[in-house]
Amino acid sequence: MSSEDYDMSFKVMMLGESGVGKSSIVQRYVNDTFDEDANPTVGTDFARKIVKTGDGHRVNMMVWDTAGQERFLSLTTSFYRGVHAFLVCYDVSDPKSLQRIPFWLEEIKAHATLPDALRALVANKIDLRTGDNQDGFITRAEGAEFARENGMLFFECSALTRVGIQQAFEEVLLKIIEEPVLSKDGTVAQKEGSIEVKRADNSTNGAADGGVCYC
């Protein structure tokens, strides 16, 4: 795919402990599929999705999936370069995965090259936290508080049921576009008019009408 096929290109990286569902989130977002027997990521993996904004611009979303195992850290940190948004994930059924988030934030601080890169906290597997099955699970309030204290966006989702996946990536894309430094860094071709993306709640960041088309 050449840069003539899109107007902006952004790099998003998935971080978090092994087993929290990073790969499943990526596959659900990019291909709308879910594989219960997916193997752990070795090193890094890459997926791409073209997003058409409401005013006709095409955005190349490059999503990098990383291994959570410590033995791959020296390999994956080289991919932090040029990342516009880091999605740091945890499993709501595994409190230790949330306790490890500060480690990943330190990794971002040490290796990210864009100082204004967004950081989002993503709670996965909320389908497990239903009905009477609540004991031992990380609550939404706990996740939201952690995100607030660390200056992060916060999303809850389930790769299994699709809940929250598209909304999370839509909001991340919107925030990237709204940040002039990041938006300028990702612009590869100029078109007349502003970039506009519709949020999941149908509000927009511009006056034009329109939504987001995933191609």
N, C-alpha and C positions, 0 to 999 in steps of 0.2 A: 504494500500500500504506500503510495507516494503522498507527500505533504499536500499535494494539490487536491487530494480527496477529502480533506478536512481543514477547518479554519483554526482550530485550537487543539492542542495535545497536552494532556495532563497525566502525570505519573502518580499512582496511588499504591501504597505498600501496606500489606497485611502483616501485623506482628502479633505475637502472643505465644503462650505455651503450646507444646504439642498436644493435640487432641481437643482443642477448644472449638474446632470447626472452621478454621480459616479457609481451607480449601473448599469446603462445602458452601460457605458464604459466597466465594468467588464464582463457583460453578452455578449456583442458583442465580446470581446476578447476571452473569454473562450468557449462560445457556438455558436458564430456567430448568435445571436438572438437579437431581439429588441421588448420590450413590452411597448407600449404607455400607458398602464394602470398600470404600476408598482407602488407599494406602497412605501413610504419612508422607508428606512432601519431603523430598531429599534435596537439600540445598535451596533452590528457588524454582518457581514456576511462573509462567507468564500467560495472561489472557488479555484480550482486547475487546472493547465494545464501542461502536460508533453511536453517539447520542445526537439526535437532531433537536435543537432548541426551538422554542416557539417562534422565533423570528427567522428561522431557516438556516442558521449556522450549524455546522457539523463539528462535533467534538470527539476527538479520539481519546477514549478513556483506557489507559494502559494500567492494568491491575497486576501487581507483583505479589505472589504468594510465597511466603518464606517458611522454612522449617523452624520449629520451635526448640529442637534439640540443641543442647549446648555445643555439641561437636561441630555444628554447622555455622556457628556464629562468625568465625573468621571469614567465611565465604560470603555470608549474606550481607555483612556490613558494607561491602563494596558496592552494593546496589542501593544504598541510601542516597547516593548522589542524585540531585535533581528531582527528588520526590516532592510533590506539591501537597500531599496529604497522607498522614499515617493513620491507619485504622488499627488500634490496639485492642485485641479481642480477649474476652474471657468467657468461661463456661459458668452459667448461673448455678450449676449443680456442683461446682468445684471451687470452694472458697480460696484454695491455694492459688488458683489461676488469677484471681483478682489481687491477691497479696503480692504476686510477681509483677504486676503492672509497673511499679516504680523502677524495676530493673530495665524494662523496655523503654521507659521514658528517658532513662539515663543513656541508653544506647542511641536514642534519637538525638539527644543533646550532644553526644560525642561525635556522631557521624553524619547528621543531616547537613546538607550544604545550602539549603534555602532557609534563612533564619525565620521567615514568616510562614513556613510550612504548617498546615493545619494538623491538629492532633484530635482524634476522635476515639472515645471509649465505646466499644461495641460489646454488648452482652448477648451471647448466643445461647441457643437451646432453651428459650423461654417456654417451649411446648412442654417441657418436663415439669415446669412449676405451675401446676394447675390443680384446681379442686382442693382436696385435703392434703395433697402432696406438697407441702410447703416447708416442712422442717429441714433445716440444713441448707436451704437454698439461699442464694444472695438475692435480696429484695431489690425491686426497682429503686426504692428510696436510697438504699445503700450505694448502688451504682451511680445514681445521679449525684449524690453527695461527693463521692470520690471524684467524679468528673468535674464538679464545680470547684473543688479544692485545688485541682490541678490544671484548671483553665482549659478543659477539653469539651468538645461537643459530646453528647451522649445519645446512644441509640440502643434499643432492645430489639432483638430479632430472633427468628427461628429459620435456619436454612431448610429444615425438614418441611415446615408448613408454609414457607415463603413470607410469613408475617414480618414486616419491617425491613426487608432486604432492599427492595427498590427505593423505598422512602429514604433509607440511610444514604445510599449512593447519590440520590437526587439532591439531598441537602448538602452533602459534601461538595458536589459539583457546583451548586449554587454559591456556597461560601468561597470556593476557589475563584469563581468568576467575579464575585463581589470584592475580592482583595486585589487591588490594582497591581501590586508587585507580582503576585502569582499569575494573575490573568495575562499580564504583559509577557511574562516568562513563557507561557504556554501558547501564545499567539504565533501562528506560522503563516497566516495570510490575512489580509485586511478586507473586510466587506463593510459597506455602508450600514449604519444602524448599530444599536447596542445589542449585546448578548443578553438574552432573557430566558430564564428557566422557570418553569412552574413548579412550586413546591407540592408536596403530597396533599396539603390542605387547600390546594387550588389558588393560593395567593401567589403573586409573582414579585420579581425584583425589578420590574419595569412596567411601563404603561401598556405595552402591546399585549394583545391577547394571544393565547397559544399555549401549548403544553410541551411535553418532552416525548420524542419518538425514539424508541430503541430499535436500531436497525441490525 
